[in-house]
Amino acid sequence: MRVLIERRDDWGVRVLIKRRRKQGSRRRVGPRTPKDLADIVWPVRHDKWWNWNAAKGETKTAEELYKGFRIGSLEQARDVLEHVEEIAQTAVDRAAAADRRATTIAGTVAIAASLTIGGAGLVVDPQKITDPTIRRIFAAVLCVVTVAFIGSAIFALRALVATRGWNWSDPHEMPPGVPATRQRRIGMRAANRLSAFAFNWEVSDLKNRCVDRALQFLVVALVGIAVLSALLVVYAF
């Protein structure tokens, strides 16, 4: 598991780095983390993990994050902000990649699902497939394929539509007229960006898990089409 920790670099700047540590009592997102059945069947957005305050049992506020930076100069504030922006961008990139994959899967489903219409014609017309056993098997496989296509489309669209919540840059992170030094204002902007990252990361994770489910359903549907093709070949010969 990767967590953000603080250290001072060779120039004395407090920076956030990623390091692995053992999981605590909170549930963490990841391929090796056990999930309950409900979350596997219908993925939901998990609670924010990053910036977690284990002592208080709650997520750190922007003010607490700012104090953790221990910024001592304007240059250090700029360095911290640059580093935090790089961290925050990872959630944006991850979500964008999931959206691209979901769009591709949704397009594939729309094209491939048209095959089920032709397959339904073979099932309902006894003159095309006269063997009742083959027709029943064909109908059962066609039903599985149709359900799989629907499931794939639902999860792909959920990744695109139902996960639109996002923490964008707040114009009030550096409000004008506040009696504060430029160093503090830049530091607070970094703290707000890091605070927003915690929510954005969980949204991006939910997008990816929905895309994973969509791909799994799509694979089942494609396998079903292969089985239907095999049945047609067997019947023809």
C-alpha positions, 0 to 999 in steps of 0.5 A: 500500500502506498501512502504519502509521508513527509521528509526533508530533502537535501535542500531542506524542503519538506516534500511528500513522497510515496512509500509502502506500509501495512494496511490499517483498520480502514479498507483500502482500494487495491487488487489485493484488498479483500472486498465484500460481495456487494462492492464486487457486484456493484462497485461504490466509491470508497471513503477517502483514504489519502490524508487520513488522520489515524489518531482522530479517525478522520480526514485531515483538513486543509489547515492540518495539511498546511501545518504538516508541510512545515514551510519555512520560506516562499521558495519552499512553498513553491516547491511544495505546491509544484510537488502536490500538483504532480500528485493531484494530476495522477488522479486526473490522468487515471480518471481520463484513462478510465473514461477513454476505455469506457467510451471504447467499450460502450462503442464496441457493445453498441456494434456487437449487440446488433448481432443479437438481433440477427440471432433472435431471428434464428431462434424464433423462426423454426424453419431456419433451425428445425432441430428443437434441441439446437434451437433451445441451446441457441436461445439459452446462449443468446440470452446470456450474450444479451444480458452480458452486453447489457451489463457491459453497457451499464458499467461503461455508462456508469463509469462515464456518467455516474462518476462525474463528481470531482473536486476542481480547483477552487478560486477561493483557495487563494482569496484576495484581500486575506491578511496572509503572507504570500508564502502561506497563501501558496502553502494553503493552495497546496494544502487544498489541492492535496485535500481535493486529491483524496476525493478525486482519487477515489472517484478515479478508482471507482471509474476504473473498477466500473470499467473492469466490470464492463470489460468482464461482461464484454468478454463473456458476451464475446465468448457467447458469440463464439459459442453461437458461431460454433453451434451454427457450424455444427448444425450446418454440418 
